[in-house]
């Protein structure tokens, strides 16, 4: 690893390498050696920036949560534009790409990682909880704009959308869920609450 490279760059290189290993080999194949080999650097590089491998994995999950936060802001900004169905389809397809699904599997697979994350995230399933909050905030904004019925149960709709999107995403071969399937699911879940039946993606 060249000297003088910014620490943040090293972190992002290691996170990207970990995601590639996770996609290729699953949670059981995600080891510190696999990550550093994938990143093309010495094993000591990881341990210079993280206390141990679980600390690295916790930071990987937190980085993914930061990505959800950035997309949440973009999705919220889209309220009132395009179609509700199309906006949610794009957001859910992005969030339930294979990396996010594998991270949820990783959390189930590693008890120590879950315990470490509980120190900063006391409840819920990391990543999935943040995606639910993102969808809830967006649906609430669209309700305020009159594009979703005033009496809509936003919390239940959000949980239904992310739960079904996750089920569509697991056990598939492609990197991303089928956009048409996600769009059909979103349209079906929101059919009773959309004020203007928008089915275009």
N, C-alpha and C positions, 0 to 999 in steps of 0.2 A: 504494500500500500504506500503510495507516494506520501512524503512528508509535506506539511504545509496545507493539506486539504482541510476544509472547514469541518468541524465536528458534526454539524447538522447534515452535511453531505454524506458523511460516513454513516450516520444513523439511517438516513433515507436509503442508502445503498443496501444496508443490512436488512432493513424492513422489506425492501423490494425483493431481495434474495429469499427472505423467509417466506414471503407470499408465493414465490415460484415453487419453492420446495413443498409448501403446504398443498398447493394445487396438484403437484406431480405425485407426491408420496403420501399425502395425508398427515394427520396429527402424529401418527406413530413414527413417521420418517423425519419429523422436524426436530433436529438436534443442533447443538451449537456448531459441531463440526460440519454438518450438512449445510448450514447457513453460510459459514465462512468459506467453505469450498465453493458454494454457488456464487458467492460475492467475489471470489477470486482474491481473498486476503488471508492473512495468518489468523489462526484461532484467537491469538492474544488481542487482536483488534477489538473483537466483541467485548472482551472482558476489560478493556481499557475504558470503555464507555458505559458499561452496565455492570452492576454488582455481581450478578449471576444470570443464568439463562432465563429463569422465571422473571427476573426484573426486565430483561430484554423483551420477553413475550408480553408482559404487562404493558410495556411502553408501545409495543406493536398494536395491541388492542386499543390503547388510548389514542394512538395516532389515527386508527381507523375511525374512532369516535369523533375526532376532530374533523375528519373528512365528511362525516354525516352532518356535523354542524355547518360546514360550508355549503353543503348541498341544501340543507334546511333553509338557509338564508335565500338561496337562489329559488327554491320552490315557493317559498312564501312570497317572494317578489313577483312570481308569475301569477299570483291570484288575480282573477279578473281578466286574464289574457288567455288566448288559446281556448282549449276546452279543459274542463275538470278531469275528464277521463284521460285525455292525452297527457296532461301535466303529471298526473299520478302514475300513469303507465311508464313514462320515462324515468321518473324518480325511483319507482320500485324495481324496474329492470336494472337500473344502475346499482341500487343498494343490495339487491339479491343476486349480483354476479357471483361467480364461484368463490371468490376470495372471502366475501362476507359469510357465505354459507359454511365454508371450511373453518372460519374463525369461530363460529358458533360450535362447530364440532370439536374444535380445539379446546374450548372452554369446558365442554362436557368431558373430554378426555383427560384433562390435567387438573386434578384436585388442588394442587399447590397454586396454580395460576388463579383459579377461582378465589381461593382464600386471599391471595395477595390483592386482587382487584377489589375484594370486599372492603379493604381499608379505605379506598377512595370512592367506591361505588357500592353503597351498603345494601341496595336492593335491586331487583330486576336482573335481566340478562343483558350484560353489556353488548352494545351495538344494536341488538333488537329493541331494547328499551328506548334508545335514542331515535331509532327509525320510527317507532310508534309515536314518540313526541313530535317528530317532524311532520308525520302525516296528520296527526291531530291538529297541530297549529295551522296547517294548510287548509284542512277541512273547515276549521272554525273561521278562517279568513274568508273562504268562499261562502260560508253561511252568512257572514256579516254583509257580504256583497250581494246576497240574494240569489246566488246561483245554486245553493243547496237549501233545502227546506229548513225553516226556522226551528222546527221541532226535532230535527235529526239528532240521533244519539251519536255524537262525534267519537267518544271513547270506544264504543262497541264497533263502530265502522272502521276505525283505525286498526284495532286489534284483528278484526276479520280480514282486512286487506293485507296486513303484514303476515299473519298466520298462513293465509292461503298462498301468498307470494312465496313464502319460504317453502311450502309444500311443493309448489311448482318448480322450485329451484333445485331441490335435493335430487340426488341420483340421476342427474342428467350428464350427458357427455360433453355438450357444448359449454363454452366459457360463460355465456349469458343465457338467461331464460328466454323462451320463445316470446317475442314481443306481442305477437297476435294473441297468444294464450293469456298473457298478463292483461292485455287490453280487454279481452272478453271477460276476464274475472273482475276487473275494476268496474266495467259497465254493469255486470250482474249485481255486484255488491251495492252499487250506488243507484240502481234502477229505481228504487222507491223514494229517493230523496233528491234527485237532480231536478231542478226547476226547468232546465232546458236540456232535453235528452241529447247530450253530446257524445257521440260514439266515435268521432274521428280521433285518430292517434296523432 
